[in-house]
Amino acid sequence: MTACLRITGRAEAANFSVYHQLLNRARWNPRTLAARLLSIVVASLVPDGPVVIGMDDTIERRWGPRIAARGIYRDPVRSSHGHFVKASGLRWLSFIILCPVPWAKCVKALPVLTLLCPSERYDQKRGRKHKLLTDCARQGVLQLCRWLPGRDIIFVGDSSFAVHTLAAALASTNSIRSAAQPHFRDEGSFFDELLY
């Protein structure tokens, strides 16, 4: 946020540190913020028809004594079928509204909800049952369905989300699709396949 304020020229203001203090010290409820962001994005960009929400996990490479939830995961960018590369960091699961932009002739991805998926070692140290990535996805999917009652929602993810427990959690009006199929390579055919 402060980087955005810098771009607008507010960095030269004498009271610029007040902006940072407000954002840094204020108590924020991320779930409430995500629900409001979702309602604004859907009302503005997807007012009717099905809402297409993408799911994807990413690894944030963070180090330090206070970064306790990090783990060691397979790096999907640097790994291949025959070569396994490990990466250490925090694993985040993002839910992204995929909306077509007619004047730009493309599909834009707007993140609305992000969940931290702690490592198994972190959960063991705290005496908690470890949740798999698909368990976190199930919680996020159910939360988004509660925030968008009465709307048809299509969840799209790669093959790591293609599990029966995740599909069984959805209501009959919602669905989950895998975007790993080869015919989804271009955005236009991807969206046409999903909606029609």
C-alpha positions as CSV (number, residue, x, y, z in Angstrom):
1,M,0.0,0.0,0.0
2,T,2.7,2.4,0.9
3,A,4.4,1.7,-2.5
4,C,1.2,2.7,-4.2
5,L,1.1,5.9,-2.2
6,R,4.7,6.6,-3.2
7,I,3.8,6.2,-6.9
8,T,1.1,8.9,-6.4
9,G,3.7,11.3,-5.1
10,R,2.8,11.2,-1.5
11,A,6.3,10.1,-0.4
12,E,7.4,13.7,-0.4
13,A,4.7,14.6,2.1
14,A,5.9,15.6,5.6
15,N,3.4,13.2,7.2
16,F,4.1,10.2,5.0
17,S,5.0,8.0,7.9
18,V,1.5,8.3,9.2
19,Y,0.2,6.3,6.3
20,H,2.7,3.5,7.0
21,Q,1.8,3.6,10.7
22,L,-1.9,3.3,10.0
23,L,-1.4,0.3,7.8
24,N,1.2,-1.3,10.0
25,R,-0.4,-0.8,13.4
26,A,-4.0,-1.0,12.7
27,R,-5.9,-4.3,13.5
28,W,-7.1,-5.8,10.3
29,N,-9.5,-8.7,9.9
30,P,-8.3,-10.4,6.7
31,R,-11.4,-12.5,6.3
32,T,-13.7,-9.5,6.4
33,L,-11.4,-7.6,4.0
34,A,-11.4,-10.6,1.6
35,A,-15.3,-10.9,1.8
36,R,-15.6,-7.2,0.9
37,L,-13.1,-7.3,-1.8
38,L,-14.8,-10.4,-3.3
39,S,-18.2,-8.6,-3.3
40,I,-16.8,-5.5,-5.0
41,V,-15.0,-7.5,-7.7
42,V,-17.9,-9.7,-8.4
43,A,-20.4,-6.8,-8.5
44,S,-18.2,-4.7,-10.7
45,L,-16.8,-7.3,-13.1
46,V,-19.0,-10.4,-13.0
47,P,-22.5,-9.1,-12.3
48,D,-24.3,-12.1,-13.9
49,G,-23.5,-15.6,-15.1
50,P,-21.1,-18.0,-13.4
51,V,-18.2,-16.8,-11.4
52,V,-14.9,-18.5,-12.4
53,I,-12.4,-18.7,-9.5
54,G,-8.9,-20.1,-10.0
55,M,-7.0,-21.9,-7.3
56,D,-3.2,-22.0,-7.2
57,D,-0.5,-22.5,-4.6
58,T,2.8,-20.6,-4.5
59,I,5.9,-20.7,-2.4
60,E,7.1,-17.5,-0.9
61,R,10.9,-17.8,-0.2
62,R,11.2,-16.3,3.2
63,W,13.9,-16.8,5.8
64,G,14.4,-15.7,9.4
65,P,13.8,-16.8,13.0
66,R,10.2,-15.4,13.0
67,I,9.2,-17.3,9.9
68,A,8.2,-20.5,11.6
69,A,5.5,-21.9,9.3
70,R,7.9,-22.5,6.4
71,G,8.6,-25.9,4.9
72,I,10.4,-27.6,2.1
73,Y,8.4,-28.2,-1.0
74,R,8.8,-29.2,-4.6
75,D,9.6,-26.1,-6.7
76,P,7.2,-26.3,-9.6
77,V,9.1,-23.7,-11.7
78,R,12.5,-25.2,-11.6
79,S,11.5,-28.9,-11.5
80,S,10.6,-31.1,-14.4
81,H,9.4,-34.7,-14.7
82,G,12.9,-36.0,-14.4
83,H,14.4,-33.4,-12.2
84,F,13.3,-32.6,-8.6
85,V,14.2,-29.2,-7.1
86,K,13.4,-28.3,-3.5
87,A,12.4,-24.9,-2.3
88,S,12.1,-23.6,1.3
89,G,9.5,-21.0,2.2
90,L,5.9,-20.3,3.1
91,R,3.2,-22.1,1.0
92,W,0.2,-19.9,0.2
93,L,-3.0,-20.9,-1.5
94,S,-4.7,-18.2,-3.6
95,F,-8.2,-17.9,-4.9
96,I,-8.4,-15.7,-7.9
97,I,-11.4,-14.3,-9.8
98,L,-10.9,-14.9,-13.5
99,C,-12.8,-12.3,-15.5
100,P,-12.8,-11.6,-19.2
101,V,-12.0,-8.0,-20.1
102,P,-13.8,-7.3,-23.4
103,W,-11.9,-4.2,-24.4
104,A,-8.5,-5.9,-23.8
105,K,-9.6,-9.2,-25.3
106,C,-8.0,-11.2,-22.4
107,V,-8.8,-12.7,-19.1
108,K,-7.5,-11.0,-15.9
109,A,-6.9,-12.7,-12.6
110,L,-7.8,-10.8,-9.5
111,P,-6.8,-12.4,-6.1
112,V,-9.5,-12.2,-3.5
113,L,-8.5,-14.7,-0.8
114,T,-5.1,-16.1,0.2
115,L,-4.6,-18.8,2.8
116,L,-1.3,-19.8,4.5
117,C,-0.8,-23.6,4.4
118,P,1.7,-24.3,7.1
119,S,4.2,-27.1,6.8
120,E,3.7,-30.5,8.5
121,R,6.7,-29.9,10.8
122,Y,5.2,-26.6,12.0
123,D,1.9,-28.3,12.8
124,Q,3.6,-31.1,14.6
125,K,5.6,-28.7,16.8
126,R,2.3,-27.0,17.8
127,G,0.5,-30.3,18.4
128,R,-2.0,-29.7,15.6
129,K,-3.3,-32.1,13.0
130,H,-1.7,-31.2,9.7
131,K,-4.0,-30.1,6.9
132,L,-3.0,-31.0,3.3
133,L,-3.2,-28.5,0.5
134,T,-6.5,-30.0,-0.6
135,D,-7.9,-29.6,2.9
136,C,-7.0,-25.9,2.9
137,A,-8.5,-25.6,-0.6
138,R,-11.7,-27.3,0.6
139,Q,-12.0,-24.7,3.4
140,G,-11.4,-21.8,1.0
141,V,-13.9,-23.2,-1.5
142,L,-16.6,-23.6,1.1
143,Q,-15.9,-20.0,2.4
144,L,-16.2,-18.5,-1.1
145,C,-19.5,-20.4,-1.6
146,R,-20.9,-19.0,1.6
147,W,-19.9,-15.5,0.5
148,L,-21.5,-15.9,-2.9
149,P,-24.9,-17.5,-2.1
150,G,-27.1,-18.2,-5.1
151,R,-24.3,-17.7,-7.7
152,D,-23.0,-20.5,-9.9
153,I,-19.3,-20.8,-9.2
154,I,-16.7,-22.7,-11.3
155,F,-13.5,-23.5,-9.5
156,V,-10.5,-24.1,-11.7
157,G,-7.2,-25.6,-10.5
158,D,-4.3,-27.7,-11.7
159,S,-4.1,-31.5,-11.2
160,S,-3.1,-31.2,-7.5
161,F,-6.7,-30.1,-6.7
162,A,-8.3,-33.0,-8.6
163,V,-9.4,-35.0,-5.6
164,H,-12.8,-36.5,-4.7
165,T,-13.0,-34.9,-1.2
166,L,-12.8,-31.4,-2.7
167,A,-15.4,-32.1,-5.4
168,A,-17.7,-33.7,-2.8
169,A,-17.6,-30.5,-0.7
170,L,-19.2,-28.4,-3.4
171,A,-23.0,-27.8,-3.7
172,S,-24.7,-29.1,-6.8
173,T,-24.8,-25.7,-8.5
174,N,-21.0,-25.3,-8.2
175,S,-18.3,-27.3,-10.0
176,I,-14.5,-27.8,-10.0
177,R,-12.6,-28.2,-13.2
178,S,-9.0,-29.1,-14.0
179,A,-7.1,-26.7,-16.3
180,A,-4.3,-29.2,-16.9
181,Q,-5.8,-30.5,-20.2
182,P,-3.8,-29.5,-23.3
183,H,-6.8,-27.8,-25.0
184,F,-6.8,-25.1,-22.3
185,R,-3.5,-23.6,-23.5
186,D,-5.0,-20.4,-24.9
187,E,-7.2,-18.1,-22.8
188,G,-10.1,-17.7,-25.3
189,S,-10.7,-21.5,-25.6
190,F,-10.2,-21.9,-21.9
191,F,-13.0,-19.5,-21.0
192,D,-15.2,-20.8,-23.8
193,E,-14.8,-24.4,-22.6
194,L,-15.6,-23.4,-19.0
195,L,-18.7,-21.3,-19.6
196,Y,-20.3,-23.2,-22.5
